[in-house]
Each structure stands twice: as C-alpha cells, then as structure tokens.
C-alpha cells in the first residue's frame, strides 16, 4: 500500500477549515513551549516594508483571573466603554444579516430562544470572562502606523490562529474586550502608544459543550472576488 503525504495546500486548507471560534474552554493551561511555537509562526507574517507592527501581550494565571473579574464586572454593570480603535457603530445590509446569523446560531446551540434578551445577554457576557480560557492574548499595534498597521497586524493574527490550530489549540478572536482597553492596561504593561485591537482567548476546547457545537457559514468566492483580465 502506497501512502501519499498530503500536499502543503491540503494541510493548510484542512487547518483553515477546521478552525472555529471556541466559546467554552478547559482550564488546562497550554505548555509554554507550544505557545512559543505558535508565536514563531506568527512572527513570520508579512508587513508593509517589514515594519512588523504587531505586539502581543499574553496574560495567564492569577493576572488573568484578576482581569477576568474586573472585565466581567465592568461589562455586567454597564460601565462606560473606552476603545483605542473605534468600534463599528451600525451594521447594515449583508453584514447585519451575517452578524445575526452568527449570534442566533450560538443562541440556538445553547438553547436560548429568540426574544429571550435576559438569556442572550448573559451569554454575551461570557465574552468578558474569556469563556473560561486559561490564556488571553491581547493584540496591539503601534499608533504611528495608523490604519496600515491595523491591516498588517490582522495578517499577524491570522498566522497566530492557524498555528494554534495546527497544535490542537483552540482560539476565539474577541473584538468586544477591546472596549475596555483601560481595564486591560491595569493588568498588562501596555504603553499608551500601543492601541489595543482585540483579544484572543485560547486553550483547549470543551468538546461536548453546546457552545462549541455549531459552525458559521462562509460567503462563496463569487460573492467577494471579482476577476479582471
């Protein structure tokens, strides 16, 4: 029997297809050696003129527990939000449709009925507990590089997510936690010239948890790509 090694494309495609946003984690920490392996891949990401604008702060242990408590209390109490990067004000058209589909897929998976604002609000607050993940990566970019730096940092983040998937580490990128950038700064030495873009909670998924049982759809290539020749 001849065994054929999968092509690099097949490996990459399988990782990309398997990756999803985990919303229920085990508390088991990821070994530091594996975190460093993920970062080794992330730092290979391309950037404008090789500026390498991304900076990441990885929070674990007691520091994360203190941050988890402060973030949840702030969100649950309706504390005024502070964002280094302005959030999306209004979702419209197809973007609002996709956002709603994502939200209701999660709510349906965990048994929340449409119109149950109390239950859906409670589920949304799990963002600020980092879904019980043992690690939080705070993704930042230097303010001097403006919007281009945001773009390049997104490429860095994509490398990070796929590298984690390759090692069996589950992730969930979280824009919501960046609304409390000032609270994050109380628990991590993030200087003012670095803008907090988002967080990535990561660890090992709770495989039998309902919140991890659904997957979101992706637009067809024809919906987002135009070929010109």
BABA-971966 format. One line per 5 residues: number of its first residue (from 1); their letters; for each residue x, y, z of N, C-alpha, C. Coordinates in nm, 3 decimals, padded with zeros to 5 digits, always signed. Layout:
// BABA-971966
NUM> A> X,Y,Z,X,Y,Z,X,Y,Z ~ ...
END
This chain:
// BABA-971966
1> XXXXX> +00.085,-00.120,+00.000,+00.000,+00.000,+00.000,+00.088,+00.124,+00.000 ~ +00.061,+00.214,-00.091,+00.139,+00.337,-00.102,+00.068,+00.449,-00.026 ~ +00.141,+00.510,+00.065,+00.084,+00.622,+00.141,+00.139,+00.752,+00.085 ~ +00.050,+00.839,+00.043,+00.089,+00.967,-00.013,+00.078,+01.076,+00.092 ~ +00.186,+01.147,+00.112,+00.183,+01.260,+00.205,+00.089,+01.368,+00.151
6> XXXXX> +00.009,+01.429,+00.239,-00.077,+01.539,+00.191,+00.009,+01.656,+00.144 ~ -00.041,+01.726,+00.045,+00.032,+01.840,-00.008,+00.028,+01.955,+00.093 ~ +00.121,+02.049,+00.085,+00.116,+02.166,+00.173,-00.018,+02.239,+00.165 ~ -00.074,+02.246,+00.043,-00.205,+02.310,+00.028,-00.311,+02.236,+00.107 ~ -00.313,+02.104,+00.096,-00.414,+02.024,+00.166,-00.403,+02.041,+00.317
11> XXXXX> -00.281,+02.046,+00.367,-00.259,+02.066,+00.511,-00.313,+02.201,+00.554 ~ -00.276,+02.305,+00.478,-00.321,+02.441,+00.513,-00.472,+02.452,+00.505 ~ -00.530,+02.397,+00.399,-00.675,+02.407,+00.380,-00.750,+02.333,+00.491 ~ -00.699,+02.218,+00.531,-00.766,+02.142,+00.638,-00.760,+02.217,+00.770 ~ -00.649,+02.284,+00.797,-00.638,+02.363,+00.920,-00.734,+02.482,+00.916
16> XXXXX> -00.740,+02.548,+00.802,-00.828,+02.664,+00.790,-00.974,+02.624,+00.804 ~ -01.012,+02.509,+00.746,-01.150,+02.463,+00.754,-01.186,+02.416,+00.894 ~ -01.088,+02.361,+00.966,-01.115,+02.306,+01.100,-01.122,+02.416,+01.206 ~ -01.054,+02.527,+01.183,-01.052,+02.633,+01.285,-01.190,+02.693,+01.304 ~ -01.227,+02.719,+01.427,-01.354,+02.784,+01.458,-01.336,+02.865,+01.585
21> XXXXX> -01.434,+02.948,+01.616,-01.427,+03.029,+01.737,-01.481,+02.950,+01.855 ~ -01.392,+02.911,+01.943,-01.427,+02.831,+02.060,-01.490,+02.920,+02.167 ~ -01.600,+02.875,+02.225,-01.668,+02.956,+02.327,-01.690,+02.880,+02.458 ~ -01.610,+02.777,+02.478,-01.609,+02.705,+02.606,-01.477,+02.630,+02.614 ~ -01.396,+02.665,+02.714,-01.261,+02.610,+02.727,-01.244,+02.529,+02.854
26> XXXXX> -01.152,+02.433,+02.846,-01.099,+02.372,+02.967,-01.007,+02.474,+03.035 ~ -00.984,+02.455,+03.164,-00.891,+02.544,+03.235,-00.747,+02.495,+03.227 ~ -00.723,+02.381,+03.161,-00.588,+02.328,+03.150,-00.500,+02.424,+03.070 ~ -00.388,+02.470,+03.125,-00.303,+02.565,+03.052,-00.229,+02.497,+02.936 ~ -00.197,+02.578,+02.837,-00.117,+02.532,+02.724,+00.030,+02.539,+02.763
31> XXXXX> +00.109,+02.436,+02.737,+00.252,+02.441,+02.770,+00.319,+02.561,+02.703 ~ +00.409,+02.626,+02.776,+00.478,+02.743,+02.723,+00.550,+02.711,+02.593 ~ +00.605,+02.591,+02.580,+00.676,+02.554,+02.458,+00.584,+02.560,+02.337 ~ +00.457,+02.521,+02.354,+00.363,+02.526,+02.242,+00.321,+02.670,+02.211 ~ +00.304,+02.752,+02.315,+00.273,+02.894,+02.291,+00.386,+02.959,+02.212
36> XXXXX> +00.508,+02.928,+02.247,+00.623,+02.983,+02.176,+00.629,+02.935,+02.031 ~ +00.588,+02.811,+02.007,+00.584,+02.760,+01.870,+00.481,+02.837,+01.787 ~ +00.367,+02.867,+01.847,+00.266,+02.946,+01.777,+00.321,+03.084,+01.743 ~ +00.389,+03.145,+01.838,+00.445,+03.279,+01.816,+00.555,+03.278,+01.711 ~ +00.628,+03.167,+01.701,+00.731,+03.156,+01.598,+00.669,+03.164,+01.459
41> XXXXX> +00.551,+03.104,+01.443,+00.482,+03.113,+01.315,+00.426,+03.253,+01.294 ~ +00.364,+03.310,+01.398,+00.302,+03.443,+01.385,+00.403,+03.548,+01.342 ~ +00.525,+03.538,+01.391,+00.624,+03.642,+01.361,+00.678,+03.634,+01.218 ~ +00.641,+03.529,+01.144,+00.680,+03.521,+01.003,+00.585,+03.600,+00.913 ~ +00.479,+03.657,+00.969,+00.378,+03.726,+00.889,+00.439,+03.845,+00.814
46> XXXXX> +00.398,+03.869,+00.692,+00.448,+03.985,+00.617,+00.387,+04.115,+00.668 ~ +00.455,+04.225,+00.644,+00.404,+04.357,+00.681,+00.464,+04.462,+00.589 ~ +00.401,+04.576,+00.583,+00.444,+04.684,+00.496,+00.589,+04.723,+00.526 ~ +00.677,+04.710,+00.427,+00.819,+04.744,+00.442,+00.884,+04.673,+00.561 ~ +00.828,+04.557,+00.597,+00.878,+04.478,+00.710,+00.877,+04.557,+00.841
51> XXXXX> +00.775,+04.642,+00.858,+00.764,+04.722,+00.981,+00.731,+04.638,+01.103 ~ +00.664,+04.524,+01.082,+00.630,+04.432,+01.191,+00.563,+04.506,+01.308 ~ +00.444,+04.562,+01.283,+00.382,+04.650,+01.383,+00.312,+04.581,+01.499 ~ +00.288,+04.451,+01.489,+00.209,+04.382,+01.592,+00.289,+04.360,+01.720 ~ +00.223,+04.383,+01.831,+00.277,+04.346,+01.963,+00.168,+04.271,+02.037
56> XXXXX> +00.205,+04.162,+02.102,+00.107,+04.078,+02.170,+00.145,+04.061,+02.317 ~ +00.045,+04.071,+02.403,+00.065,+04.053,+02.547,-00.017,+03.930,+02.587 ~ +00.048,+03.827,+02.637,-00.020,+03.704,+02.674,-00.036,+03.698,+02.825 ~ -00.161,+03.694,+02.867,-00.195,+03.702,+03.010,-00.248,+03.566,+03.055 ~ -00.193,+03.517,+03.163,-00.230,+03.384,+03.215,-00.230,+03.389,+03.368
61> XXXXX> -00.266,+03.277,+03.429,-00.254,+03.262,+03.574,-00.335,+03.363,+03.654 ~ -00.279,+03.407,+03.765,-00.350,+03.499,+03.855,-00.382,+03.631,+03.787 ~ -00.290,+03.678,+03.704,-00.314,+03.805,+03.634,-00.440,+03.797,+03.548 ~ -00.460,+03.683,+03.483,-00.579,+03.666,+03.401,-00.704,+03.657,+03.487 ~ -00.695,+03.592,+03.602,-00.812,+03.581,+03.689,-00.855,+03.718,+03.740
66> XXXXX> -00.761,+03.802,+03.775,-00.795,+03.938,+03.818,-00.858,+04.018,+03.704 ~ -00.801,+04.003,+03.585,-00.857,+04.073,+03.469,-00.995,+04.020,+03.437 ~ -01.014,+03.889,+03.444,-01.143,+03.827,+03.416,-01.250,+03.886,+03.509 ~ -01.217,+03.897,+03.635,-01.312,+03.950,+03.733,-01.347,+04.096,+03.703 ~ -01.246,+04.178,+03.678,-01.269,+04.320,+03.653,-01.346,+04.343,+03.523
71> XXXXX> -01.313,+04.268,+03.420,-01.380,+04.285,+03.291,-01.527,+04.245,+03.300 ~ -01.554,+04.133,+03.367,-01.692,+04.087,+03.377,-01.776,+04.185,+03.458 ~ -01.721,+04.232,+03.567,-01.795,+04.328,+03.649,-01.824,+04.456,+03.572 ~ -01.728,+04.503,+03.494,-01.746,+04.626,+03.416,-01.855,+04.607,+03.311 ~ -01.850,+04.496,+03.240,-01.948,+04.471,+03.134,-02.087,+04.447,+03.193
76> XXXXX> -02.095,+04.368,+03.299,-02.225,+04.338,+03.361,-02.287,+04.463,+03.422 ~ -02.203,+04.554,+03.469,-02.251,+04.677,+03.533,-02.276,+04.790,+03.436 ~ -02.252,+04.764,+03.307,-02.277,+04.869,+03.208,-02.179,+04.984,+03.214 ~ -02.058,+04.957,+03.259,-01.956,+05.063,+03.270,-01.929,+05.126,+03.134 ~ -01.899,+05.255,+03.133,-01.869,+05.326,+03.009,-01.749,+05.261,+02.940
81> XXXXX> -01.761,+05.245,+02.809,-01.657,+05.176,+02.734,-01.551,+05.274,+02.683 ~ -01.430,+05.224,+02.674,-01.319,+05.301,+02.618,-01.250,+05.213,+02.515 ~ -01.234,+05.264,+02.395,-01.175,+05.185,+02.288,-01.062,+05.262,+02.221 ~ -00.949,+05.196,+02.201,-00.840,+05.257,+02.127,-00.871,+05.261,+01.977 ~ -00.944,+05.161,+01.930,-00.988,+05.155,+01.791,-01.140,+05.165,+01.791
86> XXXXX> -01.198,+05.265,+01.728,-01.344,+05.283,+01.733,-01.418,+05.159,+01.687 ~ -01.520,+05.118,+01.762,-01.598,+05.000,+01.722,-01.690,+05.033,+01.604 ~ -01.744,+04.930,+01.543,-01.842,+04.950,+01.436,-01.969,+05.008,+01.497 ~ -02.013,+05.121,+01.444,-02.131,+05.186,+01.501,-02.260,+05.116,+01.464 ~ -02.279,+05.090,+01.336,-02.401,+05.028,+01.286,-02.367,+04.924,+01.181
91> XXXXX> -02.422,+04.806,+01.195,-02.408,+04.702,+01.093,-02.526,+04.715,+00.996 ~ -02.499,+04.708,+00.866,-02.604,+04.725,+00.767,-02.603,+04.611,+00.666 ~ -02.714,+04.593,+00.597,-02.723,+04.501,+00.486,-02.677,+04.360,+00.517 ~ -02.596,+04.307,+00.425,-02.548,+04.169,+00.438,-02.464,+04.151,+00.563 ~ -02.395,+04.257,+00.607,-02.311,+04.246,+00.726,-02.395,+04.227,+00.850
96> XXXXX> -02.508,+04.295,+00.857,-02.601,+04.275,+00.969,-02.663,+04.136,+00.963 ~ -02.695,+04.088,+00.842,-02.752,+03.954,+00.828,-02.654,+03.847,+00.878 ~ -02.528,+03.860,+00.839,-02.428,+03.762,+00.881,-02.406,+03.769,+01.032 ~ -02.406,+03.889,+01.085,-02.389,+03.906,+01.231,-02.503,+03.838,+01.306 ~ -02.625,+03.859,+01.259,-02.741,+03.797,+01.324,-02.737,+03.645,+01.312
101> XXXXX> -02.700,+03.596,+01.194,-02.692,+03.451,+01.176,-02.592,+03.389,+01.272 ~ -02.479,+03.456,+01.289,-02.378,+03.407,+01.382,-02.432,+03.404,+01.525 ~ -02.495,+03.514,+01.566,-02.549,+03.522,+01.701,-02.656,+03.417,+01.728 ~ -02.749,+03.402,+01.634,-02.857,+03.308,+01.657,-02.812,+03.164,+01.646 ~ -02.708,+03.139,+01.568,-02.652,+03.003,+01.564,-02.598,+02.964,+01.702
106> XXXXX> -02.531,+03.059,+01.767,-02.482,+03.035,+01.902,-02.597,+03.017,+02.000 ~ -02.693,+03.108,+01.998,-02.804,+03.101,+02.093,-02.885,+02.973,+02.075 ~ -02.909,+02.934,+01.951,-02.981,+02.809,+01.927,-02.904,+02.689,+01.981 ~ -02.772,+02.692,+01.964,-02.690,+02.580,+02.009,-02.698,+02.561,+02.161 ~ -02.705,+02.673,+02.234,-02.707,+02.664,+02.380,-02.849,+02.670,+02.437
111> XXXXX> -02.950,+02.664,+02.348,-03.089,+02.654,+02.394,-03.155,+02.785,+02.432 ~ -03.109,+02.894,+02.375,-03.170,+03.024,+02.404,-03.271,+03.056,+02.294 ~ -03.394,+03.084,+02.331,-03.500,+03.110,+02.234,-03.496,+03.255,+02.188 ~ -03.542,+03.278,+02.067,-03.549,+03.414,+02.014,-03.638,+03.501,+02.104 ~ -03.590,+03.620,+02.132,-03.665,+03.712,+02.217,-03.628,+03.704,+02.363
116> XXXXX> -03.551,+03.604,+02.402,-03.509,+03.591,+02.542,-03.384,+03.677,+02.564 ~ -03.408,+03.806,+02.585,-03.297,+03.901,+02.596,-03.213,+03.879,+02.722 ~ -03.277,+03.833,+02.827,-03.202,+03.808,+02.950,-03.099,+03.697,+02.930 ~ -03.142,+03.588,+02.869,-03.052,+03.475,+02.847,-02.944,+03.508,+02.744 ~ -02.983,+03.577,+02.636,-02.884,+03.612,+02.534,-02.784,+03.713,+02.588
121> XXXXX> -02.831,+03.804,+02.674,-02.740,+03.900,+02.736,-02.641,+03.831,+02.828 ~ -02.688,+03.732,+02.902,-02.599,+03.656,+02.991,-02.494,+03.581,+02.911 ~ -02.535,+03.523,+02.798,-02.440,+03.451,+02.713,-02.336,+03.548,+02.656 ~ -02.381,+03.667,+02.615,-02.289,+03.766,+02.559,-02.184,+03.808,+02.661 ~ -02.221,+03.809,+02.788,-02.126,+03.849,+02.892,-02.013,+03.749,+02.910
126> XXXXX> -02.032,+03.626,+02.859,-01.924,+03.528,+02.868,-01.799,+03.573,+02.792 ~ -01.818,+03.664,+02.695,-01.703,+03.723,+02.627,-01.605,+03.782,+02.728 ~ -01.658,+03.842,+02.832,-01.575,+03.916,+02.926,-01.522,+03.827,+03.039 ~ -01.558,+03.702,+03.033,-01.495,+03.601,+03.118,-01.399,+03.516,+03.035 ~ -01.385,+03.555,+02.909,-01.295,+03.488,+02.814,-01.332,+03.340,+02.799
131> XXXXX> -01.462,+03.311,+02.819,-01.514,+03.176,+02.801,-01.435,+03.073,+02.882 ~ -01.381,+03.118,+02.997,-01.305,+03.032,+03.089,-01.169,+02.989,+03.034 ~ -01.122,+03.052,+02.928,-00.993,+03.014,+02.871,-00.879,+03.040,+02.970 ~ -00.774,+02.959,+02.966,-00.661,+02.976,+03.057,-00.562,+03.083,+03.012 ~ -00.579,+03.132,+02.888,-00.486,+03.233,+02.836,-00.563,+03.336,+02.754
136> XXXXX> -00.513,+03.460,+02.759,-00.565,+03.567,+02.675,-00.448,+03.637,+02.608 ~ -00.451,+03.642,+02.475,-00.352,+03.720,+02.400,-00.415,+03.854,+02.363 ~ -00.357,+03.962,+02.410,-00.405,+04.095,+02.375,-00.323,+04.145,+02.257 ~ -00.391,+04.174,+02.147,-00.325,+04.213,+02.023,-00.323,+04.364,+02.011 ~ -00.204,+04.421,+01.993,-00.190,+04.566,+01.986,-00.107,+04.607,+01.865
141> XXXXX> -00.114,+04.735,+01.831,-00.037,+04.789,+01.719,+00.011,+04.930,+01.756 ~ +00.126,+04.967,+01.707,+00.180,+05.099,+01.736,+00.098,+05.206,+01.664 ~ +00.066,+05.312,+01.735,-00.020,+05.417,+01.683,+00.040,+05.489,+01.563 ~ +00.173,+05.495,+01.552,+00.238,+05.568,+01.442,+00.202,+05.513,+01.305 ~ +00.166,+05.385,+01.298,+00.143,+05.321,+01.169,-00.002,+05.327,+01.123
146> XXXXX> -00.088,+05.389,+01.203,-00.226,+05.418,+01.163,-00.298,+05.294,+01.108 ~ -00.383,+05.318,+01.004,-00.466,+05.209,+00.952,-00.383,+05.097,+00.888 ~ -00.271,+05.133,+00.827,-00.189,+05.031,+00.764,-00.137,+04.933,+00.869 ~ -00.105,+04.984,+00.985,-00.060,+04.896,+01.093,-00.169,+04.800,+01.137 ~ -00.294,+04.846,+01.137,-00.406,+04.758,+01.171,-00.416,+04.644,+01.071
151> XXXXX> -00.402,+04.678,+00.944,-00.409,+04.577,+00.838,-00.300,+04.471,+00.857 ~ -00.178,+04.517,+00.876,-00.066,+04.423,+00.890,-00.078,+04.338,+01.016 ~ -00.131,+04.397,+01.122,-00.149,+04.321,+01.246,-00.254,+04.213,+01.227 ~ -00.352,+04.238,+01.140,-00.450,+04.136,+01.108,-00.387,+04.014,+01.041 ~ -00.286,+04.038,+00.957,-00.216,+03.926,+00.895,-00.142,+03.846,+01.002
156> XXXXX> -00.078,+03.916,+01.095,-00.009,+03.850,+01.208,-00.107,+03.764,+01.286 ~ -00.225,+03.819,+01.312,-00.326,+03.745,+01.388,-00.370,+03.620,+01.314 ~ -00.386,+03.630,+01.181,-00.424,+03.513,+01.103,-00.321,+03.401,+01.114 ~ -00.194,+03.437,+01.110,-00.088,+03.338,+01.127,-00.097,+03.273,+01.266 ~ -00.122,+03.354,+01.366,-00.133,+03.305,+01.504,-00.245,+03.202,+01.515
161> XXXXX> -00.360,+03.233,+01.458,-00.476,+03.144,+01.470,-00.452,+03.010,+01.401 ~ -00.393,+03.011,+01.283,-00.369,+02.886,+01.211,-00.260,+02.803,+01.277 ~ -00.159,+02.870,+01.331,-00.053,+02.796,+01.401,-00.110,+02.728,+01.526 ~ -00.198,+02.798,+01.598,-00.261,+02.737,+01.715,-00.343,+02.615,+01.674 ~ -00.418,+02.627,+01.566,-00.499,+02.515,+01.519,-00.412,+02.395,+01.486
166> XXXXX> -00.295,+02.421,+01.429,-00.204,+02.312,+01.392,-00.155,+02.234,+01.513 ~ -00.154,+02.298,+01.630,-00.108,+02.233,+01.752,-00.225,+02.186,+01.840 ~ -00.347,+02.190,+01.786,-00.462,+02.146,+01.863,-00.506,+02.244,+01.970 ~ -00.468,+02.370,+01.954,-00.505,+02.474,+02.049,-00.624,+02.551,+01.993 ~ -00.731,+02.562,+02.069,-00.850,+02.632,+02.025,-00.840,+02.780,+02.057
171> XXXXX> -00.905,+02.862,+01.973,-00.896,+03.007,+01.987,-01.031,+03.071,+01.962 ~ -01.046,+03.195,+02.008,-01.158,+03.279,+01.970,-01.112,+03.425,+01.970 ~ -01.103,+03.487,+01.852,-01.072,+03.630,+01.848,-01.190,+03.709,+01.905 ~ -01.161,+03.810,+01.985,-01.267,+03.885,+02.053,-01.245,+04.035,+02.041 ~ -01.328,+04.098,+01.959,-01.321,+04.243,+01.948,-01.385,+04.312,+02.068
176> XXXXX> -01.485,+04.248,+02.129,-01.562,+04.311,+02.236,-01.476,+04.354,+02.354 ~ -01.376,+04.274,+02.389,-01.300,+04.307,+02.510,-01.216,+04.433,+02.492 ~ -01.190,+04.472,+02.365,-01.112,+04.593,+02.341,-01.190,+04.720,+02.379 ~ -01.321,+04.704,+02.404,-01.400,+04.818,+02.450,-01.358,+04.864,+02.590 ~ -01.287,+04.778,+02.661,-01.239,+04.811,+02.795,-01.086,+04.810,+02.798
181> XXXXX> -01.028,+04.884,+02.703,-00.882,+04.888,+02.691,-00.817,+04.942,+02.818 ~ -00.884,+05.034,+02.886,-00.826,+05.090,+03.009,-00.815,+04.985,+03.119 ~ -00.913,+04.895,+03.126,-00.907,+04.789,+03.227,-00.795,+04.691,+03.193 ~ -00.783,+04.658,+03.066,-00.674,+04.567,+03.026,-00.539,+04.626,+03.064 ~ -00.523,+04.755,+03.048,-00.396,+04.821,+03.080,-00.363,+04.814,+03.230
186> XXXXX> -00.463,+04.797,+03.313,-00.438,+04.784,+03.456,-00.373,+04.650,+03.489 ~ -00.386,+04.554,+03.399,-00.338,+04.419,+03.426,-00.225,+04.377,+03.333 ~ -00.188,+04.461,+03.237,-00.079,+04.429,+03.144,-00.004,+04.558,+03.113 ~ +00.128,+04.552,+03.100,+00.210,+04.673,+03.080,+00.204,+04.723,+02.935 ~ +00.085,+04.765,+02.892,+00.067,+04.812,+02.754,+00.086,+04.964,+02.752
191> XXXXX> +00.189,+05.014,+02.688,+00.214,+05.158,+02.687,+00.111,+05.233,+02.603 ~ +00.095,+05.362,+02.624,-00.010,+05.440,+02.556,+00.006,+05.448,+02.405 ~ +00.128,+05.431,+02.355,+00.147,+05.439,+02.210,+00.102,+05.313,+02.136 ~ +00.066,+05.208,+02.211,+00.013,+05.087,+02.150,-00.139,+05.085,+02.163 ~ -00.207,+05.064,+02.051,-00.352,+05.056,+02.052,-00.397,+04.911,+02.070
196> XXXXX> -00.489,+04.889,+02.160,-00.548,+04.756,+02.180,-00.650,+04.732,+02.070 ~ -00.626,+04.628,+01.990,-00.715,+04.598,+01.878,-00.821,+04.496,+01.919 ~ -00.776,+04.386,+01.978,-00.867,+04.277,+02.014,-00.795,+04.183,+02.109 ~ -00.865,+04.083,+02.151,-00.803,+03.977,+02.230,-00.824,+03.844,+02.161 ~ -00.745,+03.746,+02.199,-00.766,+03.609,+02.153,-00.760,+03.519,+02.276
201> XXXXX> -00.875,+03.469,+02.317,-00.876,+03.370,+02.424,-00.836,+03.236,+02.364 ~ -00.749,+03.162,+02.434,-00.706,+03.035,+02.377,-00.674,+02.932,+02.484 ~ -00.681,+02.807,+02.443,-00.659,+02.693,+02.533,-00.710,+02.568,+02.464 ~ -00.766,+02.475,+02.541,-00.821,+02.352,+02.486,-00.973,+02.354,+02.501 ~ -01.042,+02.318,+02.394,-01.188,+02.330,+02.395,-01.255,+02.221,+02.478
206> XXXXX> -01.371,+02.258,+02.533,-01.460,+02.160,+02.594,-01.542,+02.098,+02.481 ~ -01.503,+01.981,+02.438,-01.558,+01.925,+02.315,-01.707,+01.896,+02.321 ~ -01.759,+01.866,+02.438,-01.900,+01.831,+02.449,-01.989,+01.950,+02.485 ~ -01.932,+02.070,+02.494,-02.010,+02.187,+02.531,-02.093,+02.234,+02.412 ~ -02.219,+02.267,+02.437,-02.311,+02.307,+02.330,-02.261,+02.429,+02.254
211> XXXXX> -02.192,+02.521,+02.322,-02.145,+02.643,+02.257,-02.040,+02.616,+02.151 ~ -01.982,+02.496,+02.154,-01.881,+02.460,+02.054,-01.935,+02.368,+01.945 ~ -02.067,+02.353,+01.940,-02.126,+02.253,+01.851,-02.168,+02.308,+01.715 ~ -02.162,+02.438,+01.693,-02.207,+02.493,+01.566,-02.090,+02.556,+01.491 ~ -02.109,+02.575,+01.360,-02.008,+02.639,+01.276,-02.077,+02.744,+01.190
216> XXXXX> -02.009,+02.854,+01.167,-02.064,+02.959,+01.083,-02.033,+02.933,+00.936 ~ -02.119,+02.987,+00.849,-02.101,+02.971,+00.705,-02.004,+03.076,+00.652 ~ -01.954,+03.054,+00.533,-01.868,+03.150,+00.465,-01.927,+03.183,+00.329 ~ -01.909,+03.309,+00.288,-01.958,+03.352,+00.157,-01.884,+03.278,+00.046 ~ -01.953,+03.257,-00.065,-01.890,+03.195,-00.181,-01.785,+03.290,-00.239
221> XXXXX> -01.687,+03.233,-00.308,-01.583,+03.316,-00.370,-01.645,+03.420,-00.462 ~ -01.751,+03.383,-00.533,-01.815,+03.474,-00.628,-01.876,+03.597,-00.560 ~ -01.900,+03.588,-00.430,-01.960,+03.699,-00.357,-01.857,+03.802,-00.313 ~ -01.729,+03.765,-00.312,-01.630,+03.858,-00.260,-01.511,+03.881,-00.353 ~ -01.505,+03.811,-00.464,-01.391,+03.822,-00.555,-01.438,+03.854,-00.696
226> XXXX> -01.375,+03.951,-00.760,-01.401,+03.985,-00.899,-01.272,+03.963,-00.979 ~ -01.280,+03.880,-01.082,-01.165,+03.853,-01.167,-01.169,+03.950,-01.286 ~ -01.058,+04.018,-01.308,-01.048,+04.114,-01.417,-00.930,+04.075,-01.506 ~ -00.954,+04.062,-01.637,-00.845,+04.026,-01.727,-00.860,+04.099,-01.860
END
